[in-house]
């Protein structure tokens, strides 16, 4: 899949783990795209965002706010609108709070599932329409 707008990347990553018909959907950034982001200067900002995977389908945004707010000021917590989704994004105000939450919560068992958490730069700014990223 190819995105013309880099701001779509975090939204697309949220759909990894959902099903389309009877088939699971997996969305990842390939090494080539990681290099493109790094070379463009995007994605090199402060690490303030947590991408959280393997969530139980009953976990809500309010549950995540309660779980992660002790680590610091939250800017945003979002989950896709699909009940089958198993992922979420938690955005912290300060990089040190995000790093601490990542260290303490990666692998944490929540509703019988071990959370898998990636620490990433905050929201990726939109790029001009001539720049494309592809995903597999």
Backbone bond lengths (Angstrom), bond angles and torsions (degrees), N, CA, C in turn:
res aa  C-N    CA-C-N  psi(-1)  N-CA   C-N-CA  omega(-1)  CA-C   N-CA-C  phi
1 X - - - 1.435 - - 1.521 107.69 -
2 X 1.306 117.34 143.27 1.448 122.45 -179.41 1.520 109.30 -120.68
3 X 1.334 115.93 132.92 1.458 122.10 177.46 1.520 109.11 -110.46
4 X 1.318 116.47 133.25 1.458 119.99 174.63 1.517 110.79 -88.81
5 X 1.321 117.94 -19.08 1.456 123.04 -176.23 1.526 108.46 -116.90
6 X 1.331 117.43 114.31 1.471 121.22 -178.18 1.527 112.66 -62.71
7 X 1.322 117.77 -23.18 1.462 120.27 178.72 1.524 111.50 -66.36
8 X 1.320 117.73 -17.20 1.469 122.07 178.89 1.522 112.66 -79.05
9 X 1.323 116.78 -15.90 1.462 120.58 -174.47 1.532 112.52 -59.92
10 X 1.345 119.96 -53.79 1.467 118.59 -179.40 1.523 112.59 -60.28
11 X 1.332 117.28 -35.39 1.464 120.32 178.50 1.527 110.46 -65.35
12 X 1.322 116.77 -41.91 1.459 120.46 179.29 1.526 111.09 -65.00
13 X 1.330 116.81 -39.72 1.464 120.17 179.85 1.526 112.11 -62.05
14 X 1.323 117.33 -26.65 1.459 120.61 179.07 1.526 112.81 -65.52
15 X 1.318 117.37 -20.17 1.455 120.44 -176.21 1.522 113.15 -88.68
16 X 1.306 116.90 -4.36 1.455 119.66 176.08 1.524 109.28 -63.44
17 X 1.325 115.85 132.86 1.460 120.74 -179.71 1.509 113.57 97.99
18 X 1.317 118.10 -14.27 1.455 120.31 176.34 1.523 109.15 -79.45
19 X 1.317 115.93 171.85 1.454 119.44 178.45 1.519 110.32 -113.64
20 X 1.299 114.86 147.34 1.457 123.36 174.07 1.520 104.67 -120.69
21 X 1.333 115.87 106.60 1.455 119.17 -169.74 1.515 107.38 67.23
22 X 1.309 116.67 -123.05 1.466 120.77 178.49 1.525 112.09 -103.89
23 X 1.335 116.84 9.07 1.462 120.47 -174.31 1.524 111.23 -110.31
24 X 1.337 116.73 133.39 1.471 118.95 176.84 1.527 110.98 -71.40
25 X 1.325 115.82 147.47 1.454 122.59 178.24 1.524 107.84 -104.56
26 X 1.337 116.65 130.74 1.454 121.49 176.94 1.522 107.73 -123.29
27 X 1.319 116.34 123.22 1.461 121.65 179.43 1.519 107.29 -120.73
28 X 1.312 116.03 122.87 1.462 120.79 177.13 1.523 109.00 -140.40
29 X 1.284 116.18 157.57 1.451 121.78 173.70 1.516 106.84 -89.05
30 X 1.323 117.22 127.69 1.455 120.03 178.92 1.527 109.63 -77.02
31 X 1.322 116.73 165.03 1.462 120.22 179.79 1.521 111.08 -60.45
32 X 1.320 117.29 -36.33 1.457 120.61 178.41 1.528 111.08 -60.09
33 X 1.321 116.89 -43.34 1.459 120.02 179.91 1.529 111.33 -71.20
34 X 1.320 117.57 -34.96 1.468 119.81 175.20 1.526 109.44 -59.50
35 X 1.342 116.19 -42.12 1.460 120.68 178.69 1.517 111.52 -65.48
36 X 1.335 117.13 -41.10 1.456 120.47 178.94 1.526 110.73 -61.57
37 X 1.325 116.44 -43.76 1.467 120.63 179.46 1.523 109.85 -63.49
38 X 1.336 117.12 -46.15 1.465 120.92 -179.00 1.525 110.89 -62.75
39 X 1.324 117.28 -42.51 1.465 120.90 -178.08 1.519 112.77 -71.20
40 X 1.327 116.61 -24.84 1.465 119.67 -178.92 1.516 112.21 -82.23
41 X 1.344 116.74 -12.11 1.460 119.70 -176.84 1.520 111.76 90.46
42 X 1.340 116.88 -11.27 1.458 119.42 176.07 1.516 108.13 -81.29
43 X 1.284 117.06 150.74 1.445 120.16 179.24 1.515 112.90 76.55
44 X 1.330 117.12 7.95 1.461 119.09 -179.83 1.523 111.17 -105.78
45 X 1.317 116.34 8.54 1.451 121.50 179.38 1.520 111.12 -75.64
46 X 1.321 115.96 -169.87 1.461 119.90 -178.87 1.521 112.00 -64.84
47 X 1.321 114.91 142.08 1.461 121.30 178.90 1.529 108.83 -79.68
48 X 1.310 115.83 93.96 1.469 120.61 -176.17 1.518 113.25 -120.82
49 X 1.315 118.18 -2.32 1.458 121.49 -174.00 1.518 111.43 -114.57
50 X 1.316 116.30 136.21 1.448 121.59 173.97 1.524 108.93 -108.89
51 X 1.316 116.49 127.26 1.459 122.42 171.19 1.523 104.99 -97.86
52 X 1.312 116.10 117.57 1.462 121.24 -173.59 1.520 109.20 -109.85
53 X 1.335 115.82 124.20 1.455 122.30 -177.92 1.524 109.84 -118.04
54 X 1.321 114.60 164.49 1.463 123.83 178.47 1.516 112.41 67.14
55 X 1.313 116.96 36.43 1.462 120.77 175.18 1.522 110.00 -78.06
56 X 1.303 115.67 143.58 1.456 119.63 171.76 1.522 107.75 -69.50
57 X 1.328 117.07 143.81 1.469 120.78 -174.29 1.524 113.94 -63.98
58 X 1.322 118.55 -13.64 1.466 119.88 179.48 1.527 113.31 -88.48
59 X 1.330 117.56 -7.01 1.465 121.22 -178.49 1.530 109.49 -74.65
60 X 1.319 116.56 129.81 1.468 122.23 -177.60 1.529 110.81 -105.94
61 X 1.332 115.47 170.04 1.467 120.34 175.55 1.525 110.08 -60.51
62 X 1.330 117.16 -39.19 1.472 119.76 178.06 1.525 111.30 -62.61
63 X 1.336 117.35 -39.01 1.471 120.63 176.58 1.527 110.38 -60.47
64 X 1.332 115.99 -43.03 1.467 120.19 -179.15 1.517 111.63 -67.98
65 X 1.327 116.63 -38.56 1.473 119.75 176.59 1.525 110.06 -60.39
66 X 1.316 116.36 -43.86 1.469 120.78 179.56 1.532 110.73 -64.82
67 X 1.322 116.42 -38.40 1.461 121.47 -177.13 1.531 112.38 -71.89
68 X 1.352 117.18 -38.28 1.456 120.42 -172.78 1.529 114.59 -101.29
69 X 1.320 119.37 -17.07 1.468 120.34 -178.58 1.529 114.11 -62.25
70 X 1.345 121.11 -28.41 1.465 118.87 176.14 1.535 114.03 -62.34
71 X 1.322 116.98 -17.44 1.468 119.99 -178.98 1.517 112.82 -84.44
72 X 1.340 118.01 -17.16 1.459 120.41 -179.51 1.513 111.79 154.60
73 X 1.333 114.96 -179.48 1.458 122.15 -177.70 1.530 110.63 -67.52
74 X 1.341 115.75 122.73 1.456 121.47 177.52 1.521 109.62 -90.34
75 X 1.320 115.89 137.67 1.455 121.51 176.13 1.525 109.29 -93.75
76 X 1.335 116.16 -39.88 1.451 120.76 -176.98 1.518 110.13 -158.65
77 X 1.320 115.52 145.19 1.456 122.70 170.62 1.522 105.45 -132.36
78 X 1.318 116.55 127.27 1.465 118.09 -179.47 1.515 111.49 -143.05
79 X 1.320 113.41 145.18 1.455 122.61 174.19 1.522 106.77 -130.51
80 X 1.334 117.99 151.41 1.459 119.06 175.45 1.525 110.06 -63.27
81 X 1.300 116.13 160.05 1.459 120.95 -178.26 1.517 113.57 -78.09
82 X 1.305 117.58 2.36 1.448 121.82 -177.80 1.522 110.86 -92.92
83 X 1.348 117.53 131.03 1.467 119.59 178.67 1.526 113.19 -66.35
84 X 1.339 117.70 -18.78 1.468 120.40 179.47 1.521 112.34 -81.26
85 X 1.315 117.47 -10.59 1.459 120.80 -176.72 1.518 110.90 -62.20
86 X 1.303 114.71 143.07 1.460 120.07 178.72 1.519 110.85 -124.34
87 X 1.335 116.56 29.91 1.454 119.12 -178.06 1.527 110.75 -146.89
88 X 1.337 114.90 166.02 1.465 121.10 -179.02 1.523 108.53 -158.29
89 X 1.340 114.85 168.13 1.459 121.85 175.61 1.524 107.79 -123.87
90 X 1.337 115.95 131.72 1.465 121.62 174.71 1.519 106.27 -122.79
91 X 1.322 115.76 122.30 1.461 121.69 -177.82 1.522 109.32 -110.92
92 X 1.342 116.15 123.31 1.453 122.70 179.19 1.518 110.54 -98.16
93 X 1.324 115.67 156.82 1.458 120.91 175.85 1.528 110.98 -73.41
94 X 1.331 117.11 -39.66 1.463 121.53 -174.99 1.526 111.61 -115.60
95 X 1.337 116.69 136.08 1.468 120.84 179.22 1.532 113.43 -57.69
96 X 1.333 117.42 -38.54 1.473 118.94 -178.45 1.525 112.27 -65.36
97 X 1.336 117.19 -31.32 1.466 120.97 177.07 1.527 110.39 -70.17
98 X 1.332 116.42 -42.05 1.465 120.71 178.02 1.527 110.42 -63.41
99 X 1.328 116.23 -42.61 1.471 120.50 179.95 1.530 110.86 -63.48
100 X 1.315 117.39 -43.45 1.459 121.64 178.60 1.532 110.63 -62.64
101 X 1.330 116.90 -44.88 1.465 120.66 178.97 1.525 110.47 -62.28
102 X 1.323 116.66 -40.72 1.461 121.04 178.57 1.528 110.80 -61.73
103 X 1.327 116.36 -47.34 1.460 120.63 -178.69 1.530 111.92 -62.58
104 X 1.313 116.33 -40.39 1.471 120.05 -175.52 1.538 113.39 -82.89
105 X 1.349 117.31 -30.21 1.455 119.95 -170.73 1.526 115.05 -103.93
106 X 1.323 118.85 -15.84 1.465 119.89 178.05 1.522 108.61 -64.39
107 X 1.317 116.88 121.01 1.462 121.80 -176.84 1.514 113.72 91.78
108 X 1.335 117.75 -6.44 1.461 122.58 179.08 1.531 109.62 -61.85
109 X 1.326 116.55 132.37 1.467 121.21 179.14 1.527 109.74 -82.05
110 X 1.321 115.81 120.79 1.460 122.63 179.69 1.520 107.88 -130.66
111 X 1.315 115.61 119.59 1.470 121.81 -178.53 1.529 110.98 53.60
112 X 1.319 116.12 40.50 1.453 121.35 175.56 1.519 115.96 80.93
113 X 1.331 118.08 5.82 1.463 121.01 179.23 1.530 109.32 -126.14
114 X 1.324 115.80 137.15 1.464 120.50 177.30 1.521 108.60 -80.00
115 X 1.341 116.35 123.27 1.457 120.69 -179.99 1.515 110.55 -69.14
116 X 1.304 116.52 139.83 1.457 122.59 172.11 1.525 105.37 -112.77
117 X 1.333 117.02 118.70 1.461 120.94 -172.75 1.523 109.91 -124.17
118 X 1.338 114.94 132.35 1.463 121.78 174.84 1.523 108.68 -111.44
119 X 1.311 116.52 133.83 1.464 122.69 175.86 1.524 107.59 -92.45
120 X 1.339 116.73 122.30 1.460 121.40 -175.25 1.528 110.45 -134.57
121 X 1.330 116.62 164.97 1.466 118.26 173.18 1.519 110.01 -62.80
122 X 1.326 115.98 158.11 1.455 120.57 178.50 1.513 111.57 -60.43
123 X 1.324 117.53 -170.17 1.461 121.01 -175.19 1.525 111.96 -50.46
124 X 1.309 113.94 137.23 1.455 120.70 -178.57 1.522 107.87 -83.92
125 X 1.324 117.78 125.79 1.459 119.32 -179.35 1.517 111.65 -66.23
126 X 1.321 116.03 152.07 1.458 120.78 178.35 1.520 109.77 -65.14
127 X 1.313 115.98 138.01 1.463 121.01 177.30 1.517 108.39 -100.05
128 X 1.327 116.24 166.17 1.452 117.38 177.56 1.519 109.97 -67.67
129 X 1.307 117.50 160.79 1.453 121.76 -172.13 1.523 113.05 -68.78
130 X 1.329 119.31 -9.63 1.457 120.63 179.13 1.517 111.82 -82.50
131 X 1.334 117.73 -10.59 1.461 121.87 -178.62 1.514 109.50 -99.34
132 X 1.328 116.14 126.18 1.459 120.22 -178.43 1.508 109.78 -123.87
133 X 1.318 115.76 146.89 1.463 122.21 172.24 1.520 107.35 -123.90
134 X 1.318 117.65 142.39 1.465 119.92 176.77 1.517 108.32 -114.99
135 X 1.301 114.76 152.18 1.464 121.46 -177.23 1.512 108.86 -132.01
136 X 1.325 115.52 152.67 1.450 119.56 177.09 1.498 109.69 -125.58
